[in-house]
Amino acid sequence: MAAGKEIRGKIKSVENTKKITKAMEMVAASKMRKAQDRMRSARPYAEKVRQIAGNLSRANPEYTHPFMQINDAKTAGFVVVTTDKGLCGGLNTNVLRAVTTQLKELQGQGVNAEVVAVGNKGLGFMNRIGAKVVSSVTGLGDTPHLEKLIGPVKVLLDAYTEGRINAVYIAYTKFINTMKQESVIEQLLPLSAGTLQENAGGRDWDYIYEPDAATVIDELLLRYVEAQVYQAVAENMASEQSARMVAMKAATDNAGSVIGELKLVYNKTRQAAITKELSEIVAGAAAV
């Protein structure tokens, strides 16, 4: 019964794996609800900031913020948002594939790229493909903190203000629903007047600025970019937990199927051994 003992060992091993994946599924489901609540609570703030920025761009069009100016540099900046941990299906693979495609297109146009990596998976991938990583942030945990995010991202914002890069893009996974997450690449800078005016809702506003229009718009557009980055990270975290829950559920179901198949093989092997022993006993009795 050496074969039967080996099969029993495999069954035990798969059962232990099934317990782990089931526990991870339940943990991800619990974290997913919190991440979704955090993401949805951040959306109204981001939308309001976009609306006010659009209103101000129409109310004071004679002032042009550096974020709205077009640069002629031959370098683009990317903020790549991924997860710190794996076991979440193809979440990171999809967004990194989209970024790689974009980088190749820019390279074909003679444009270099500088990358800010948010998340350990993206940092490792960018280092492997030889991309120029100017800053990174990892170990964000389950709750994104703006003070940890804006420092690394400010490297690209300052580079754009100085005219050293011509655009800033952010790549992340947008949360659609529990079963669907979409990899997107959005342009953060430059902020076009048309985009801001679309967010204004088609109404004309007038404001009294204190201390002056330039100071107010400078601060607001910086908050606008910060809100976009924070919202992207919150969306990515909600997508991560949803993808991990679905992946662990699929792993648990597959483990159950493997256990069923192994038990069937074990029973067949055990029955064959019993039949062989009975045949040997009968043959011995007949010989006597």
Buried (B, 14 or more C-beta within 10 A) or exposed (E): EEEBEEBBEBBEEBBEBBEEBBEBBBBBBEBBEBBBEBBEEBEEEBEEBBBBBBBBBBBBEEBEBBBBEEBEBEBBBBBBBBBBEEBBBEBBBBBBEBBBEBBEEBEEEEBBBBBBBBBBBBBEBBEEEEBEBBBBBBEBEEEBEEEBBBEBBBBBBEBBBEEBBBBBBBBBBBBEEBEEBEBBBEEBBBBEBEBBBEBBEEEEEEEEBEEEBEEBBBEBBBBBBBBBBBBBBBBBBBBBBBBBBBBBBEBBEBBBEBBEEBEEBBEEBBEEEEEEEEEEEEEEEEEE
